C-alpha cells in the first residue's frame, strides 16, 4: 500500500470522498487554529493600540474601534520615550548576538575540528549547564558581575553585564558543534595538506559554509535577547539604559492604557519581522545540524 507523501492517509483511502473531505476539513481547522493562536494576540495588540481608552474599557471585545487613533504610536514614541528604550534594546541585542555567535562558532570549531585532548570533557561540562535552572545561577552571576574575578571590575549598569553572560549559551555551542561535525572530514584534511592554518581553516573554509547554522544561532540570539526581562532588570538600574522589556513594566502606572499598548506593539514588531525574514533559514539550519524538536 503506497502512502501519500504529504498526509497520513494512503492513496487508496484518499480516493474515498469522505476521507478526502475529513482530511481537508482537519487541515483547514488546524490552519485556522494556528492563525488564531499566532496572529490573534498580534491583531488584538494592534487593535488596543489604536483604541481610545474609553472604548477599551466600555467595549473591550469589539473587533475594531469606531474611531481608531493611530497617533498613539507617535505619542508613545516621543512622550513615553519608547524610541530611546528601543535604541537601548537594539544595542543589547547586537552585543549579545555578536558574543553568542563568536563563542558558539569558535567553541564548535574547536570541539569538532581541532579536538583537543580535554575537549570532550569541556564539551560535556558545557552541555551539563543546560540542566541547571537559570534562577539557580542568578545570584552567583550577579556577584560575578558586581566584582569580576581577577579584573576587579564592577560591570553593573553597563551592557557588558548582559553581553558577556549571553555568550554562555550551551545550546548554541551544541548547534555549531553538530554542524561542523556534519561537514566532510576530507575537507579539513585537504585544507591542512594545502598548508592552511587553523585560523585560515575557520575563516576561509568553515565560516563561508556555515550560513545555515549562523542564521539559526543569530535568530535564537536575537529573539532571546529582545525578550529577556529578568537579567536586564537585575543588572541595569539606570532608567536611561534599560531595554524596552523592562521599561514597559515601569510605564504601567504612568502611561495611558492606549499609549502603553501602542508601546507594546512597537516592541513586538522588530522580533516578528526578524522571524518572518529568517524563519526559513531556521528550518534549513536545524536540518543540517541534525537537531530536532
Secondary structure, DSSP 4 states (H G I P E B T S, - for coil): -PBPTTSSSBHHHHTSHHHHHHHHHHHHHHHHHHHHHHHHHHHHHHHHHTS-HHHHHH-TT-SS-TT--THHHHHHHHTT-HHHHHHHHHHHHHHHHHHHHHHHHHHHHIIIII--TTHHHHHHHHHHGGGS-GGGGHHHHHHHHHS-TTT----TTSTHHHHHHHT--HHHHHHHHHHHHHS-HHHHHHHHHTT--HHHIIIIIIGGG-HHHHHHHHHHHHHHHHH--HHHHHH---GGG--HHHHHHHHTTTS-HHHHHHHHHHHHHHHHHHHHHHHHHHHHHHHHHT---
